[in-house]
Amino acid sequence: MRIAVFNYGAGNLFSIQAALRKEQVEPKLTKGASEIRDVDAILLPGVGSFTQATKTLPMKQIRDAANSGKPLLGICLGLQLFFGRSVEGPGQGLSLLKGRVERLPSTVKVPQMGWNTLEIRKSNELSEGLPEEPWVYFVHSFYPETCGPWVTATSDYGVEFASLVAWKNVFGTQFHPEKSGKTGRTILRNFLKSVRR
């Protein structure tokens, strides 16, 4: 299985590559659109700026690939890029899901760095095998404000937000599965199973 992992200058690439290799998947680091056609899935890693990512990534080609059915996984910032706009700054996201990206409220310490629970809202291939309220690891200052059939799980940190999404071939985590122990590994394996189907 070949997975294109996009390198937009700030993603946490080492951890996600190591997590994929544990699952016998060789990630293919890329910055351009040329790899998209030759891979089985696309992964947008976490960490970085929404604006910088929209300038660096081949947004149209990623959108076209997702709309054609190619599996796509977004982690943290990668998930935020599924939406059209972010309060973080200018730039046009992928607009794959309805909603927007907001800043965490000032009533909590920002960024959120640490463990938090998922409240599973909907069973689907991404949530398969997860316990009722699994713990996962977050590092973020922004969150997706969205509601719809794609919201698989939510988390609460000053505000309730979508933390796990799945819609057709588009999957996203606001947390870092590569740093979330057994739960993160289960979610990553579930995504890889969906790619193999």
N, C-alpha and C positions, 0 to 999 in steps of 0.2 A: 504494500500500500504506500502511495506517495502523497504526502501532505505538504502544501506550500505554506510556510510560516513567514508572514510578512515582517520585514525588518524596517521599521520607520524611524530608526535612530534612538528610540528610548524604551522599546519593549523589553520585558524581562525574558530575554531569549534563552539564557542558559537553563533555567529551571524548567521551562516548558519543553525544551528539546530533550532534556534528561528524562522527563516524565513520559514523553512519547517513545523514547528508545527503550524504556522499561516494558513497554507494550509491543516491542518488536516492530516499531514503525520508525522509518528513517525520515526525519523532517528535512525539507528542502528549503533553505533560507533564500528569500528572494526580496527584491525591492521593486521589480518591474512586473509588467503584465504578461511577459512572454511565457512564464511558467504556468499560468493558470490553465491553459488548455491541456497540458500534459500531466496534471495531477488529479488525484481522486477526491481531494477535499482542500479547503482553504481555511487557515487559522489566522485570526487577527489577535495578537497577544496584548496583554495589559501594560499599563504604565505609559505615561506620556501626555501630550496635549492634544485635545480634539482638533484645534486649528492646524497644528503642525502635521498631524496625521492626515487630515483632508487634503493638505497641499502635497504631501509626499506619496500617498498611495494612489494607484491607478483606480480611482473610485468607480468610474464608468464600467471598466472591465470586471471589477469585483461584483458590482450590482448586476451586470448582465449574466455573469456566471451563476450567481445565486438565483436569479429569476429563471434561469434555464434548468435549475434543479441540482446544481452542484452543491454538496454539503458544505456548510460554512459554520465555523465556531468562532465566536467573539468572546474574549476574556477581558473583563473590567472595561478599559477604554475601548477595546474591540467590540464589546456589546453596545456601548454608548454610540459607536459609529453606525449602528443599525438604524438610528433615528435621524431625522432631517437636520435638527438644530440643537445646539448646546449653549447654555448661558455662560459656559467657560470662555467662549470667544467666537469669532466669525468662522465661517466654513460650512459647506453643504455636506451633510452626512449621506449615508446610503439610502435613507428613506425606505427601508425594507419593512419597518414596523411603525405603527402610529404612536405618537407620543413625543416627548422632548426630554432633554437632559437638564436637570436642575442641580443647584448646589445644596449640599447637606445644610440643615439649619444651624444657626449660630448658637442654639441652645445646647449643642453637643460639641465635643472636641473634634476638630477637623484638621487633618484627615482622620477618618476612622482607620485605625491600625490594630488589628487583632481579630479574635474569634467571635463569631456570632452564629445564631441558629437560623436555619431555614424553616419556614412554615410551608409545608407542601400543600399546594392548593389544587393541583391537578395531576393525575397520573398520566405519564406518557413514557416514551422510550428513554428520555434523559433521566427521569426520576426512578427508574426501575431499580429495585434492590436497596433503596435508601431507607434508613430508619425514619420514624415519624418526625423528629426534630433534629436533624443532623447538624453538627458544628462545622463551619467552614471559615476560612481565613480571608479577611478583607484588608485592602489598602486603597482607600479612595476618598475623594472630596466631593464627587458628583455622583448622581444616581439617575436611572431612567424613571421618569414619571409616565407610566403607561398602564392601561388596563385593556384586557382583551383575552381571547382564547389562548394566546401564546404564553401567558403568565403561568408558569409551572410552580414557582415558589416565591414567597416574599420574605423580607427581613425587616427588622425594626431598629432604627438608630436615629432617634429624634423624629423620624417620619417613617411610615411604612413604604417600602419600595419593592419593585420587582427585582429579584436577585437571581432568578433562573428562568429562562425563556426557551420555548421550543415551538416552532411554527413551520410545518412541512420540513424543508431541508435546512432551516436556519435555527441555530442554537446559540445561546449566550449565557454567560455567568458574570454577575457583577463582582463576585469574589474570585479568588485565585485557586482553581482546582489543583494546580501543580504544587500548592503549598498547604493543601487541606487534607492531608493524610488519606486514610482509607476512603472517606466520603468523596474526596476529590478524584481519587483513582477510579472509583466506581463510575462517577459521572463521565470521566474521560473515556473509560472503557465503553460506556453506553453510547457515547458519540461515535467511537470507532466502529462499534457494532452496526450503527445506522449507516455508516459509510460503506461497510462491507455488504449490506443487503442489496 
